[in-house]
Structure formats: C-alpha cells, structure tokens
Amino acid sequence: MELGNISQPLYSPGPEAPGSSTPGLVGMVHGFLRLVQPNALPIALCCLLFFLSQLLLYEVGFLVCMAIGLLFIILVPLVGCCFCCCRC
C-alpha cells in the first residue's frame, strides 16, 4: 500500500454543488443565507459562557428572522380578525 508523500500532501478541491435547473432560485437562496449568516461558526471552546455568546452572535441573523416570522404569525391573524369583526 503506497501512502504517497506524507510531508507534502496533495489536496483535491473538494465536493462541488450539483447542477440545478433553477440557478436564479439557488442564487437567491444563497444570497439570503449569506445576508443572514455572514460569519463562520466559532470553533474555540475555551469556556462555555464565551462559546454561548459567540454562538448567539453567530445565530443572530436567524434569530431576527425567526422573531419577525413569529411577529407576523401572531399579528396577521389578529389584525385580520379585527378587520372582520370590527368593521366600524
């Protein structure tokens, strides 16, 4: 079994994304994900409190989107009910 040159390893470029029939939609989704979560996941685990603060900073985009979504889920039916029931 040949191991090759261990001191100078040769790395391949890695897996490529499969081709898509909807490149516009794929580009829009990737643009949204880069906008919501631009930072890389923090790997340093020196202490739990520091890691949790870094993890919350990492997830802040998704947390804001989730808060806006929950606000719409609660407010849209409530406003619709007010318009339907209170047509003064």
C-alpha positions as semicolon CSV with decimal commas, in nm:
position;residue;x (nm);y (nm);z (nm)
1;M;0,000;0,000;0,000
2;E;0,150;0,331;-0,106
3;L;0,090;0,633;0,117
4;G;0,243;0,895;-0,110
5;N;0,437;1,194;0,013
6;I;0,326;1,243;0,376
7;S;0,525;1,563;0,433
8;Q;0,367;1,737;0,128
9;P;0,008;1,613;0,097
10;L;-0,190;1,686;-0,218
11;Y;-0,544;1,806;-0,153
12;S;-0,824;1,796;-0,406
13;P;-1,063;2,090;-0,444
14;G;-1,347;1,915;-0,257
15;P;-1,705;1,836;-0,347
16;E;-1,889;2,059;-0,592
17;A;-2,252;2,159;-0,576
18;P;-2,474;1,961;-0,814
19;G;-2,610;2,138;-1,119
20;S;-2,954;2,290;-1,085
21;S;-3,240;2,360;-1,324
22;T;-3,322;2,680;-1,132
23;P;-2,996;2,876;-1,095
24;G;-3,183;3,201;-1,020
25;L;-3,360;3,048;-0,721
26;V;-3,041;2,884;-0,595
27;G;-2,855;3,216;-0,622
28;M;-3,135;3,395;-0,435
29;V;-3,131;3,139;-0,153
30;H;-2,753;3,153;-0,119
31;G;-2,765;3,535;-0,122
32;F;-3,021;3,530;0,160
33;L;-2,814;3,285;0,364
34;R;-2,500;3,498;0,319
35;L;-2,700;3,804;0,428
36;V;-2,848;3,634;0,735
37;Q;-2,538;3,445;0,848
38;P;-2,217;3,601;0,711
39;N;-1,982;3,473;0,986
40;A;-1,825;3,130;1,018
41;L;-1,918;2,903;1,310
42;P;-1,692;2,972;1,613
43;I;-1,488;2,662;1,691
44;A;-1,296;2,779;2,001
45;L;-1,437;2,612;2,314
46;C;-1,220;2,770;2,585
47;C;-1,514;2,831;2,819
48;L;-1,886;2,764;2,796
49;L;-2,002;3,124;2,852
50;F;-1,771;3,260;2,583
51;F;-1,884;2,986;2,345
52;L;-2,253;3,061;2,408
53;S;-2,203;3,433;2,346
54;Q;-2,016;3,356;2,022
55;L;-2,286;3,108;1,919
56;L;-2,561;3,367;1,978
57;L;-2,362;3,620;1,774
58;Y;-2,329;3,358;1,501
59;E;-2,703;3,285;1,502
60;V;-2,826;3,647;1,537
61;G;-2,946;3,663;1,176
62;F;-3,160;3,353;1,211
63;L;-3,292;3,473;1,547
64;V;-3,402;3,806;1,395
65;C;-3,572;3,627;1,105
66;M;-3,746;3,393;1,349
67;A;-3,866;3,687;1,563
68;I;-4,006;3,866;1,257
69;G;-4,176;3,545;1,144
70;L;-4,336;3,490;1,486
71;L;-4,449;3,852;1,490
72;F;-4,621;3,804;1,153
73;I;-4,775;3,472;1,263
74;I;-4,930;3,644;1,565
75;L;-5,014;3,988;1,421
76;V;-5,159;3,898;1,078
77;P;-5,447;3,682;1,212
78;L;-5,511;3,932;1,492
79;V;-5,533;4,226;1,252
80;G;-5,748;4,021;1,014
81;C;-5,983;3,930;1,297
82;C;-6,007;4,297;1,397
83;F;-6,091;4,399;1,039
84;C;-6,352;4,125;1,006
85;C;-6,520;4,167;1,345
86;C;-6,488;4,542;1,397
87;R;-6,594;4,687;1,062
88;C;-6,699;5,021;1,210
